């Protein structure tokens, strides 16, 4: 069975549905866990932003700036 490439519209629809489920899941959490979840998400986003830069610097043997 071969998979057919998804259209950008279908990919966006699926991504929106997943995000909606995640938001609903977060709303079902008690306030303290919602706050912790938001803090963990902020750390994850920062890591995603910083790690590629760090890896690029390591591969080029240049110092991080």
Helices and strands as residue ranges (DSSP letters): H 8-27, H 31-60
